[in-house]
Amino acid sequence: MPDTTNAASAGQQDDQSIYFFQNVVANASLTGNRVALAEDRTAERIRDAIDPINPITRDFAVSRIQKAHGGTFNAAQVADLWETVYDGWTYVEDPRGREYFSPASRTITLGLKGDCDDFAIVVASLIEAVGGNARIIMAGNGTAAHAYPEVYIGTTQEDYEAVAAYIRERYGVTEVGYHVTRSGNTTRYWLNLDWWSRHPGGKFFSDTGERVAFYPDGRWERGVS
C-alpha cells in the first residue's frame, strides 16, 4: 500500500485483548470434499456480491475519499471508506434460516443496512473500487459465526508499521490488529477492518483460531493460528 503517510452477528467483545495473530494458510485441497464444496459455493456467492466496477459502488467509493487523501491507494483512503460504512451502518439480520449475501451496490442503495457479511462485502468492494486489495474472513467461536473484511497492506513488517503509524496518529490508538498469511515463500500482511472496534485495525473477533479467507476472484483458503 503506497503513500501511507499522505494521507455483528454477536455483541461487541470489549474484553478481547489479543490483537496480533499469525494466520498460517493450509492447502485448501487438504480440506474434506464436502467442506470444500460448501466453501466453493460460498466463495462464488461472495465473488458475485463484491462489485467494485458497478457504477453505484465505484461512485460511492470515490465520493467518500477526502480531497487531501487523493492519489494512489493509501491508508487514509482505507480509513475514509471504513468510517463511511461504520458510521452509517444499520444492523439487520438475514431472512430466517438463510445466509444472504447482498451485492455491495444494493446495500449502498438501501442505505448501508445488513448483517456482518454484508458489511464485509461493502467495505471490501469499496476498497477494490479505489485500487486496493481486500478479502473477507469468516470464523466462529462455537457460539457465534462472524464475517469481516481485511485489506492487504504489504509483504514486510515495514509495510505494516507504515500503515499502523498512520492509524495510530489518526485515531489516537496504540495497537493495530493484523493477520499475517504465509503460503510457500510469500508473506502478506492484512489489516483488520472489522466493526468490533472504533477504528481500522481494531480488536479481532474472538474465534477458535480457524478461519476461511474469501477473495474477490472466487478463491478461498483455510487458515489456522
Order of alpha helices (4+ residues) and beta strands (2+ residues): beta-alpha-alpha-alpha-beta-alpha-beta-alpha-beta-beta-alpha-beta-beta-beta-beta
